[in-house]
Amino acid sequence: MRKLLLFITLFVCHLVLADSVTPEEALQKAQTFLSQKSPSKARRAIKRAPALTALQQDQFYIFNIADNGGFVVVSGDDRTEQILGYSDSGNIDEQNMPENMRSFLQEYADGIKYLKEHNVQVADTPTDGRRAAPAMARKSISPLLSSSWNQNYPYNAQCPVFTIGENSYPSVTGCVATAMAQVMYYHRCPINTTAQIPAYTSSRTVNGQTFERTLPAIPAGTAIDWNNMKDYYYNSESDNTSINAISTLMLMCGQSVEMSYSPSASGASSSNVVPALVNYFDYEEETVRLLSRYNYGYTDWQEIIYKELQENRPVYYSGSTTTSGHAFVCDGYDQDDFYHINWGWGGTSDGYFRLYLLNPHDQGIGGSTDLSGYGIGQEIIVGIKPNDGISTPRQQCLVANYIYERDHEDGIARDAGGNFKMNILYSASNPLGTSCRFDAGLRILNSVGTVVKDIPDPLVQNLVIPVGWTSTDDEAVAVTIDGSVPDGDYKMIMTSRMTGSGEMLADVNSENVFLSFTISGNTLTVNTKKPVFDLQLNSISLSDGSDGRAGSEQAIVVNLTNNGSDYHHELCYLLAGETRLSYAAFADVKGGKTADVAFTYTPASAGDHRFYIYAYNNGKWVALGSQVITFTEASASTADPELTFNPVIANKVGENSNVVSILGNKIKVSINITNPSATDTYNNYIQWDVYEYQNTENFRLYELKQYQIKPGQTQTIEVIIPQLRNNWYYGFSIYYRKGSKWQDRSFFTFIRTSPALTTWTADGTESVTAFTDGNVLTIPAGAAAVDISGLAPSSVVRNGNPNCLIYTDNSSMMTDMKNVVLNGNCENLQLTDGYDFYIPQDIQAVNCQYARTLAGNCNERKGWETIMLPFDVQNVSIGGSSNWWKTGDADTGAQLFVREFTSEQDDVLNLDYATDMKAGQPYFIGGAPSLAGQQIILSGSNQYIEAGNGKRISGGQYKNVGSYRQQYIENVYVLNSDGNAFTGSDGNVVQPFRAYFLNIDAEASAEGKTLYLNKEGEDPTAIRAIHVETDTENVRYNLSGQRVDSGYKGVVIKNGKKLLVR
């Protein structure tokens, strides 16, 4: 599986001094990172990619790895993490990526630019000696979606088609429909629509031209043909049944959210998705709801999403703006809080992303004192699951947005009756996706969180609240606090319930949104101050890197001074003569500070363009001012320039009469495309295709994309097509379009594959060598896997690694089938401890087995060993008898113990009982003395085993990582000889099928540190002292962790348990 890991974050590092990173330094950082992560890739050529926009120059650096081997994103400022992102495959293509990913990358540039321009200094995080709260460990969750769908053909085969002049243009499905459809495809529900999807008229205006189309109603009971849908479609798809199935679903989804279609784009509001799922597709009304990022701190936000994924529910996700939004699906989780995003672009750029821009606890960009985190216009839909058919009262409440007192800045005096009178302004959101009636109220809590009173219950009844949020700013609510409330510190929170339901509930997010006040004698002091909106527009200008030419993307910089409270919201712009706001960028400007906010704009024509800038305040867009920017004429030439092509076939071994011979069955071509024009940019389509030439076979694979190649620029397209037929002819062609006409074939050749021996070392290094049939094939000594498909050796001689996988399409030359993969199936996967294992391609294994001889000195506090296996353990055998491990405190007779990393607290790692052992996940295993020297056989059957290196479990500071091979790991924690702690060093060797710990912050040093093992739920006091002893059976400690003698009286810790000695 292609795995893209891109760190969409600016985790601010703990560096006191700030400095820019030069291109040379950035390259060194990239090479160092690759040498640690993948030594084989570190040896490849690394080339810097061009900046994506003028704004991003020197804010970060992107380095592409040769042979389409991935890329590394390096920060241009040392106040952030060095490595912002990386990919294991592919290269960054500046002109061809999903627009939502492009905007994520722009957030990098905006943030680092602010750090540099405002000289933000980052200090070391202070420590006060207090023990941190436990950080729960999160397991990896593989992507839930199997589909990689897109918005074009064949997905849009039933979407409206528009005619412009003599040409017809089909509209795309729209990202909202594609995201929605992929979630429904995961659930395969419903089998037909449950209500009529109404007719409506779609209307969308593009460049002054309005495109309208009336779509007829879709009847209730219309079938959804899940069985004939595919996980992926090529542009050349010709299966009409399947095309009809997928395009019908896309049309249903689009029409259910009232998609506005046009030849260039299609759009809909995410708020329409919830009622569409409930009303037309029978999803669970009681759980599905729309949540906004603005109402949550980052920790709470990601916790909501992680819990959804734990429940096997993909999350509909959108980054909304004032005019449109990018919708996609979050469907998986990986180490260090990376969440898998399916962008809905046919698999392009799918990968793992951070869900936030800044660590809210570090004083970085903007230097906010608000630790609740920064929202960036994100929304999610959670609780998407098929209707369970059980009617449950819908106990739902609102989401708190804000609350404050309107009129009293200097305190409130008691009136003649002994009461305090307040005028409360508050706002709450309806997360249910449809208009509902709510009762709303306020509640007072004391300093320990106990309810003092509801005032009154409820305050407002039977209030209709549409999707989104409602505000009471126009008329404050009069609230009286009577004399029965004693002196003290209090919080006022918002409460609500659906009208007609049960008790009043604290609004979601009330732990973060509340009004703080203090009563002392006859005075009530409001501690939560009313926010002041006072943004001053200083200038609107072109960035230094923009050329100001019409027809090309320009970077616009808005300079603001904030004379009021901190501003964390979007800015919009309005062009003179237009009536609809356009999204500019998210602005984060602290009170009393001046900042630049940048956005991109493509002028359609030269001349003066007046920009009006708007900011958001209390539910309204407020004009800050305007300024004119003058753009010059675009290039006089309107025709696309000629291109030159220089394809390089990487594994070419010969050429004769327009036939290129390659070694192996994998085509690897680097297509270098040059625009020789000095003035004109190429902005049109390029296509390559590969097809079987022999025996009129039907195989054909091609890629058609739009490219923008600037004057004098060369771009490279990497084409890798593996697992083709051996001894077979393929045609390879390249075409490009000028204007509306395709040019004659720009490049063509035949490619002939030939069988070869492919080997992989345990670190994934791949080698392809020639082999002569009829000879003895001796597997190289360092190989951990080989592919001999298509070869005809007289016999096969295995190497000294009993775990070496042998892939083949003919097993007649094999003397036994242990670890032989015949056409993707392995009858007997038998793994031997102490030897490397590597799986380059997914396999289906019938029988899986691994044996380990345990030391047998585990008392559940020490004597632990680590383990990670590539298959799910379904059976345990000890001494030929079926067995299992201890799964709870009540299981007192078990002699085998298995635990997993579940949380951490400072330097203590908490382990809890493991109920199962999953493939690719690290665990702790140990045996009682009765098992000393005995062989434990762990086995499973009928399992699909994925290629890769396993999963990791992430805590707050540390991550638990497993390995299938012997390797030297830098800056690592390895298990000590007593099996009760992990000792840190600058480097150590890890053995196959074992696990270790790493710092999540790669810059933090492990050397000299110790991480102690503890049982989940037990007090970790004195755990350090207990665990470093080689013999703790008769040693006692006081609660401060000091060793005491046998005469000590009071509470002591012995063998990890508290005892009272009198």
Secondary structure, DSSP 8 states (H G I E B T S, - for coil): ---EEE-----B---SS--B--HHHHHHHHHHHHHHH-HHHHTS-EEE---SSGGGTTTEEEEEETTTB-EEEEESBTTB-SEEEEESSB---TTSS-HHHHHHHHHHHHHHHHHHHTT---------S-----EE-B--B---------SSTTTTTTS-EEEETTEEEE----HHHHHHHHHHHHHT--SB-SS-B--EEEEEEETTEEEEEEE--B-TT-B--GGG--S---TT---HHHHHHHHHHHHHHHHHTT-B--SS--B--GGGHHHHHHHHH-B-TTT-EEEEGGGS-HHHHHHHHHHHHHTT--EEEEEE-SS-EEEEEEEEEEGGGEEEEE-SSTTTT-EEE-S-SS-TTS--GGG-S-TT----SEEEEE---B--S---------EEEEEEESS-SS-EE--TTS-EEEEEEEEEEE-SSS-EEEEEEEEEEETTS-EEEESSSSSEEEEEE-SEEEE-TTS-EEEEE-TTS-SEEEEEEEEEEETTSSS-EE-BTTTTS-EEEEEETTEEEE-S------EEEEEEEE-TT---BTTS-EEEEEEEEE-SS-EEEEEEEEETT--S-EEEEEEEE-TT-EEEEEEEE--SSSEEEEEEEEEEETTEEEEEEEEEEEEB---S--S----EEEEEETTEEEEETTEEEESBS-EEEEEEEE---SS--EEEEEEEEEEE-GGG---EEEEEEEEEE-TT-EEEEEEEE-S--TT-EEEEEEEEEETTEE-S-SEEEEEE-B--EEEE-TT--EEEE---TTSEEE--TT-SEEE-TT---SEEE--S-TT-EEEES--TT-S--BTEEETTEEEEEEEETTS----SS-EEEEEEEEEEE------SSS--EEE--SS-B-EEEETTEEE--B-STT-TT--EEEEEEEEEETTEEEEEE-S-B-TT--EEEEE-GGGTT-EEEEEEEEEEE-SSS--EEE-SSEEEEEESS-EEEEEEEEE-TTSSEEEEEEEEEE-TTEEEEEESSTTS--TT-EEEEEETTS--TTHHHHHH-S--TT-EE-TTS-EE-TT--EEEEETTEEEEE-
